[in-house]
């Protein structure tokens, strides 16, 4: 196994239309800019992007939104992107809002092989609509399903052949998850 590639084009050579992409970063900090630019250049379409946010109108994941490559966003924050707003309000973009801690745990659970978990976060709100609920430890909880992606794009200083990453002078935030 060797997960080291010479550049973003080689690393993303097999990304397909309709893929689920897990994207690191927080706002515009720690974004995998090289991978985002390569996905934009490839023109891969109908992507589901899982990230805490969707960038701004012209930066970060907003680049993919502006090119119409994103079908669905799973995010915890969506407030700084006019293209996102327009696509969402027109029905062109499907959106799943998820509380930030829950999003982080759904990603972690997916990586750990955990299918679902219960959390009190979101109980009694739109986030809980259509989801299983139950009381645990005297608290009403919502069942949240793990998130797994087809690909993950991250910003790290270096990585080894097994996929272990070292972060240096970049935001770890959602990149390790």
FIVOLUM-486439 format. One record per residue: residue number from 0; residue in three letters; x, y, z of N, C-alpha, C in turn. Coordinates in steps of 0.05 Angstrom, whole numbers, plus 5000, padded with zeros to 4 digits. Example, Ala and Ser with C-alpha at 12.3 -4.5 7.8 and 13.67 -1.06 7.14 Angstrom:
2
PT  num  residu   n.x   n.y   n.z  ca.x  ca.y  ca.z   c.x   c.y   c.z
PT    0     ala  5264  4886  5156  5246  4910  5156  5264  4934  5156
PT    1     ser  5257  4955  5142  5273  4979  5143  5258  5001  5157
# end
This chain:
177
PT  num  residu   n.x   n.y   n.z  ca.x  ca.y  ca.z   c.x   c.y   c.z
PT    0     unk  5017  4977  5000  5000  5000  5000  5018  5025  5000
PT    1     unk  5011  5044  4983  5025  5069  4983  5005  5091  4977
PT    2     unk  5000  5108  4997  4980  5130  4994  4993  5156  4988
PT    3     unk  5019  5156  4980  5033  5181  4973  5031  5184  4942
PT    4     unk  5023  5208  4934  5020  5215  4905  5037  5239  4899
PT    5     unk  5047  5242  4875  5064  5265  4868  5049  5291  4867
PT    6     unk  5023  5291  4862  5008  5316  4861  4978  5310  4864
PT    7     unk  4962  5331  4865  4933  5328  4868  4920  5313  4845
PT    8     unk  4929  5318  4821  4918  5304  4798  4921  5274  4800
PT    9     unk  4944  5265  4808  4948  5236  4812  4932  5225  4835
PT   10     unk  4930  5241  4857  4915  5231  4880  4885  5229  4875
PT   11     unk  4875  5246  4857  4846  5247  4851  4839  5234  4825
PT   12     unk  4857  5218  4813  4852  5207  4787  4827  5190  4784
PT   13     unk  4819  5178  4806  4796  5159  4805  4770  5170  4818
PT   14     unk  4769  5196  4824  4745  5208  4834  4724  5207  4812
PT   15     unk  4700  5198  4818  4679  5194  4798  4655  5212  4803
PT   16     unk  4640  5217  4782  4615  5232  4785  4597  5219  4806
PT   17     unk  4586  5235  4824  4568  5224  4845  4583  5216  4870
PT   18     unk  4609  5220  4871  4624  5212  4895  4617  5228  4920
PT   19     unk  4621  5216  4943  4618  5230  4968  4647  5238  4977
PT   20     unk  4651  5264  4980  4677  5275  4986  4676  5287  5014
PT   21     unk  4694  5277  5032  4697  5288  5058  4719  5309  5056
PT   22     unk  4713  5334  5064  4733  5356  5060  4740  5369  5086
PT   23     unk  4766  5369  5092  4776  5382  5116  4775  5412  5114
PT   24     unk  4783  5425  5135  4783  5454  5136  4761  5465  5154
PT   25     unk  4763  5491  5160  4744  5505  5177  4743  5533  5166
PT   26     unk  4720  5540  5154  4719  5566  5140  4738  5564  5117
PT   27     unk  4756  5583  5115  4777  5582  5095  4804  5573  5106
PT   28     unk  4804  5566  5132  4829  5558  5145  4833  5528  5142
PT   29     unk  4856  5520  5133  4862  5491  5131  4848  5477  5108
PT   30     unk  4838  5492  5088  4825  5480  5065  4845  5465  5048
PT   31     unk  4837  5443  5036  4854  5429  5017  4853  5442  4989
PT   32     unk  4864  5466  4987  4861  5482  4962  4870  5468  4937
PT   33     unk  4892  5454  4938  4902  5440  4915  4882  5419  4905
PT   34     unk  4870  5404  4923  4851  5384  4916  4825  5396  4905
PT   35     unk  4817  5418  4917  4793  5432  4908  4797  5442  4879
PT   36     unk  4820  5454  4874  4826  5464  4847  4827  5441  4827
PT   37     unk  4838  5418  4835  4839  5395  4817  4812  5384  4811
PT   38     unk  4795  5382  4832  4767  5373  4827  4752  5392  4808
PT   39     unk  4757  5418  4812  4744  5437  4794  4754  5433  4765
PT   40     unk  4780  5429  4762  4792  5425  4735  4782  5399  4722
PT   41     unk  4779  5378  4738  4769  5353  4728  4740  5354  4719
PT   42     unk  4725  5373  4731  4697  5376  4724  4679  5354  4735
PT   43     unk  4688  5340  4755  4672  5318  4768  4646  5330  4778
PT   44     unk  4623  5317  4772  4597  5328  4778  4581  5312  4798
PT   45     unk  4559  5323  4806  4540  5311  4824  4553  5301  4850
PT   46     unk  4571  5317  4860  4586  5310  4885  4569  5315  4909
PT   47     unk  4572  5298  4929  4562  5304  4956  4587  5312  4972
PT   48     unk  4587  5336  4983  4609  5346  4998  4602  5347  5027
PT   49     unk  4619  5335  5044  4615  5336  5073  4637  5353  5084
PT   50     unk  4630  5376  5095  4649  5395  5106  4635  5413  5126
PT   51     unk  4649  5424  5145  4635  5441  5164  4623  5465  5151
PT   52     unk  4633  5473  5127  4622  5496  5113  4628  5493  5083
PT   53     unk  4618  5511  5067  4621  5509  5038  4637  5532  5027
PT   54     unk  4655  5543  5043  4672  5564  5033  4657  5590  5028
PT   55     unk  4670  5608  5013  4657  5633  5006  4650  5632  4977
PT   56     unk  4639  5654  4966  4630  5654  4939  4653  5647  4919
PT   57     unk  4677  5655  4925  4699  5650  4906  4722  5634  4917
PT   58     unk  4721  5624  4942  4743  5610  4954  4734  5585  4967
PT   59     unk  4753  5567  4973  4747  5542  4986  4728  5525  4969
PT   60     unk  4710  5511  4982  4692  5493  4967  4672  5509  4950
PT   61     unk  4671  5535  4954  4654  5552  4937  4662  5551  4908
PT   62     unk  4687  5544  4903  4696  5541  4875  4680  5519  4861
PT   63     unk  4676  5497  4875  4661  5474  4864  4631  5481  4861
PT   64     unk  4621  5496  4880  4593  5504  4879  4589  5522  4855
PT   65     unk  4607  5541  4851  4604  5560  4829  4604  5547  4802
PT   66     unk  4619  5524  4800  4620  5510  4774  4597  5489  4772
PT   67     unk  4579  5489  4791  4555  5471  4790  4562  5442  4793
PT   68     unk  4584  5436  4807  4593  5408  4810  4582  5394  4835
PT   69     unk  4569  5409  4853  4560  5399  4878  4529  5394  4877
PT   70     unk  4521  5370  4884  4493  5363  4885  4482  5366  4913
PT   71     unk  4498  5359  4933  4489  5360  4961  4512  5368  4979
PT   72     unk  4505  5384  4999  4524  5392  5020  4514  5382  5047
PT   73     unk  4532  5370  5062  4526  5363  5090  4545  5380  5106
PT   74     unk  4534  5400  5121  4550  5420  5134  4538  5429  5160
PT   75     unk  4555  5442  5176  4545  5453  5201  4542  5484  5199
PT   76     unk  4554  5496  5179  4553  5525  5176  4552  5531  5146
PT   77     unk  4533  5549  5138  4530  5554  5109  4527  5584  5104
PT   78     unk  4537  5601  5120  4529  5629  5119  4544  5649  5103
PT   79     unk  4565  5643  5088  4581  5664  5075  4583  5660  5045
PT   80     unk  4565  5645  5033  4569  5639  5005  4543  5646  4990
PT   81     unk  4544  5667  4973  4521  5675  4958  4512  5655  4937
PT   82     unk  4532  5641  4925  4525  5620  4905  4510  5597  4919
PT   83     unk  4519  5590  4943  4506  5569  4959  4477  5578  4964
PT   84     unk  4473  5602  4973  4446  5612  4979  4428  5611  4954
PT   85     unk  4438  5620  4932  4422  5620  4907  4415  5591  4899
PT   86     unk  4434  5573  4899  4429  5545  4891  4410  5532  4910
PT   87     unk  4413  5537  4936  4395  5524  4956  4367  5534  4952
PT   88     unk  4364  5561  4950  4336  5572  4948  4323  5564  4922
PT   89     unk  4338  5559  4901  4327  5551  4875  4321  5521  4874
PT   90     unk  4330  5506  4894  4326  5477  4894  4348  5461  4879
PT   91     unk  4368  5475  4869  4390  5462  4854  4408  5447  4873
PT   92     unk  4411  5456  4898  4429  5444  4917  4414  5433  4941
PT   93     unk  4419  5407  4946  4407  5394  4969  4425  5400  4993
PT   94     unk  4413  5406  5016  4429  5413  5040  4420  5396  5064
PT   95     unk  4439  5385  5078  4434  5372  5104  4449  5387  5125
PT   96     unk  4435  5402  5142  4449  5416  5164  4453  5397  5187
PT   97     unk  4476  5399  5199  4482  5381  5221  4498  5397  5242
PT   98     unk  4490  5396  5268  4505  5410  5288  4535  5403  5287
PT   99     unk  4552  5422  5292  4581  5418  5287  4593  5395  5303
PT  100     unk  4587  5392  5328  4597  5370  5344  4587  5343  5334
PT  101     unk  4561  5343  5326  4549  5319  5315  4562  5311  5288
PT  102     unk  4568  5332  5271  4582  5326  5246  4609  5314  5251
PT  103     unk  4624  5325  5270  4650  5314  5276  4648  5285  5286
PT  104     unk  4628  5280  5303  4625  5252  5313  4615  5233  5292
PT  105     unk  4598  5242  5274  4589  5225  5252  4613  5217  5234
PT  106     unk  4631  5235  5229  4655  5229  5214  4673  5210  5229
PT  107     unk  4677  5216  5254  4694  5198  5271  4682  5170  5272
PT  108     unk  4656  5169  5276  4643  5143  5278  4646  5127  5252
PT  109     unk  4643  5141  5230  4647  5127  5204  4674  5115  5201
PT  110     unk  4695  5130  5210  4722  5120  5209  4727  5097  5228
PT  111     unk  4712  5097  5250  4716  5076  5271  4699  5052  5267
PT  112     unk  4682  5052  5246  4665  5028  5240  4640  5028  5257
PT  113     unk  4633  5050  5269  4608  5052  5285  4586  5061  5266
PT  114     unk  4564  5047  5266  4542  5053  5247  4526  5077  5255
PT  115     unk  4521  5080  5281  4504  5102  5290  4509  5107  5320
PT  116     unk  4499  5129  5330  4502  5135  5358  4478  5154  5366
PT  117     unk  4474  5157  5392  4453  5175  5402  4465  5199  5414
PT  118     unk  4452  5222  5410  4461  5247  5422  4437  5264  5429
PT  119     unk  4438  5279  5451  4416  5297  5457  4416  5322  5439
PT  120     unk  4438  5328  5426  4439  5351  5408  4419  5349  5385
PT  121     unk  4403  5369  5382  4384  5370  5360  4357  5359  5367
PT  122     unk  4354  5346  5390  4328  5335  5397  4307  5358  5398
PT  123     unk  4284  5353  5386  4262  5372  5387  4265  5394  5366
PT  124     unk  4285  5391  5348  4289  5411  5327  4285  5398  5299
PT  125     unk  4287  5414  5278  4285  5403  5251  4307  5382  5246
PT  126     unk  4329  5384  5259  4351  5365  5256  4341  5337  5262
PT  127     unk  4323  5334  5281  4313  5308  5290  4290  5297  5273
PT  128     unk  4278  5313  5256  4255  5304  5241  4262  5280  5224
PT  129     unk  4245  5259  5227  4248  5235  5211  4269  5215  5222
PT  130     unk  4282  5223  5245  4302  5205  5257  4292  5191  5281
PT  131     unk  4303  5168  5287  4296  5153  5311  4304  5169  5335
PT  132     unk  4287  5169  5356  4294  5182  5381  4288  5162  5404
PT  133     unk  4302  5166  5426  4296  5151  5450  4309  5165  5474
PT  134     unk  4300  5158  5497  4310  5169  5522  4333  5152  5532
PT  135     unk  4356  5164  5537  4379  5150  5549  4389  5166  5572
PT  136     unk  4392  5153  5595  4402  5167  5619  4384  5190  5627
PT  137     unk  4359  5188  5621  4340  5210  5628  4340  5233  5608
PT  138     unk  4355  5231  5586  4356  5252  5566  4344  5242  5540
PT  139     unk  4327  5259  5528  4318  5252  5501  4340  5255  5481
PT  140     unk  4344  5235  5464  4366  5234  5445  4357  5228  5417
PT  141     unk  4373  5236  5398  4368  5231  5369  4390  5211  5360
PT  142     unk  4381  5192  5344  4401  5174  5332  4412  5187  5307
PT  143     unk  4439  5188  5306  4453  5199  5283  4469  5176  5269
PT  144     unk  4468  5175  5243  4482  5155  5228  4510  5165  5222
PT  145     unk  4529  5146  5221  4557  5153  5214  4558  5163  5186
PT  146     unk  4579  5178  5180  4584  5187  5152  4610  5174  5143
PT  147     unk  4608  5162  5119  4631  5151  5106  4632  5164  5078
PT  148     unk  4656  5169  5069  4659  5180  5043  4673  5161  5024
PT  149     unk  4671  5168  4998  4686  5153  4978  4715  5163  4977
PT  150     unk  4719  5189  4983  4745  5201  4983  4746  5223  5005
PT  151     unk  4770  5228  5015  4774  5250  5034  4796  5268  5023
PT  152     unk  4791  5294  5024  4812  5313  5015  4819  5329  5040
PT  153     unk  4845  5331  5045  4855  5344  5070  4879  5362  5063
PT  154     unk  4885  5379  5082  4910  5395  5080  4927  5387  5103
PT  155     unk  4950  5376  5097  4970  5368  5117  4998  5375  5107
PT  156     unk  5016  5375  5125  5044  5382  5118  5057  5359  5103
PT  157     unk  5053  5335  5113  5064  5311  5099  5049  5286  5108
PT  158     unk  5051  5266  5092  5038  5240  5098  5057  5218  5091
PT  159     unk  5052  5194  5103  5068  5171  5096  5052  5152  5078
PT  160     unk  5065  5131  5070  5053  5112  5051  5028  5099  5062
PT  161     unk  5023  5099  5088  5000  5086  5100  4977  5106  5105
PT  162     unk  4982  5131  5099  4961  5151  5102  4962  5166  5128
PT  163     unk  4982  5162  5145  4985  5178  5169  4994  5206  5162
PT  164     unk  4983  5226  5175  4988  5253  5167  5001  5269  5190
PT  165     unk  5017  5288  5183  5030  5307  5202  5020  5335  5194
PT  166     unk  5010  5349  5214  5000  5376  5210  5020  5396  5221
PT  167     unk  5026  5416  5205  5046  5436  5214  5038  5462  5201
PT  168     unk  5034  5483  5217  5026  5509  5207  5001  5508  5190
PT  169     unk  4983  5491  5197  4956  5490  5185  4936  5483  5206
PT  170     unk  4911  5488  5200  4890  5483  5219  4883  5453  5218
PT  171     unk  4884  5440  5241  4877  5412  5242  4846  5409  5239
PT  172     unk  4832  5426  5254  4802  5426  5254  4790  5400  5243
PT  173     unk  4777  5400  5221  4764  5376  5210  4783  5359  5193
PT  174     unk  4807  5367  5189  4825  5351  5173  4831  5323  5184
PT  175     unk  4837  5320  5210  4842  5292  5220  4817  5274  5219
PT  176     unk  4793  5286  5222  4769  5270  5221  4765  5260  5193
# end
